């Protein structure tokens, strides 16, 4: 078992633990009632996860003497919308959940984002707990307090910062995760290594076989180190005013690819292509060491993650879509870039994001588009 404390500065400061433990789901009731005592709990989960783990979680809460209701909703990134947020808020009203209630976000990144946004806004804010069931959510999305929904204009454009009271990651549940989703989750682990810890990236690649056969101990160590990296960044910059932008490496282009695909391309695979693209852009402007994009591509390839440029993604269309990114300033797209594997890059004046002329970015993306494009069905 690993317990990683998260300290978020503010008024008042927020502290919570991330528990990474095989089998933790079976004692979830004890963990949740100790960290987030409430009059009743609402377990928000998409329909697939609700079928797999809804009864397990509600039973664990009942054993701890807690009252819990399961609130399922339709699965998929396409349901990460204001409409779903409203649907879930209405469901909580019907259940009679008050300000002394607590939401449990049971599922992947979509569930964590939507349920967290519900918690941030329902009755002007109530407690919530993250119980991630995908690798991507365990290593990244469940930690740091970012919540929100997508709009037709882009991803995560409506949301709030709302820290959980507890995060419980049980690597055993990854046994039920589809292979493609497991590999997609590894993308965020690779990102953490690229921006902050080259040795962690090397270890992840070395452990690829054990990771892909779902070795719980190896997965637990992977999750714990990623959480440690993110915890350090979040503690320094809880509201993304500075260093936290480094966690968006690969996401400016990645989010644009997701949106252009109609969200058929998963977040993980979009970010994989986005990291290679943004490293290529960084090399083009002299911020990123030559060969970094190739090193990232090789690491992802060792984990079975494709990184080729989508054939349907015209560079001009991607750049146009990237203008909806939250890092746009004064009409110019700013990118989170790396200096080399293991180190994020800062500008001469200390900023963590870099303005890049569209002409330079377009040339970099065009160079990728000319090389071995993949079809959407291949992802």
Secondary structure, 3 states (H helix, E strand, C coil): CEEEEEEECCCCCEEEEEEECCCHHHHHHHHHHHHCCCCCEEEEEEHHHHHHHHHHHHHHHHHCCCCEEEEEECCCHHHCCHHHHHHHHHHHHHHCCCCCCEEEEEECHHHHHHHHHHHHHHHHCCEEEEEECCHHHHHHHCCCCEEEEEECCEEEEEEEECCCCEEEECHHHHHHCCHHHHHHHHHHHHHHHHHHCHHHHHHHHHCHHHHHCCCHHHHHHHHHHHHHHHHHHHHHCCCCCCHHHHHHCCHHHHHHHHHHCCCCCCHHHHHHHHHHHHHHHHHHCCCCCCCHHHHHHHHHHHCCCCCCCECCCCHHHHHHHHCCCCCCECCECEECCEEECCEECCCCCCCCCEECCHHHHHHHHHHHHCCCCECHHHC
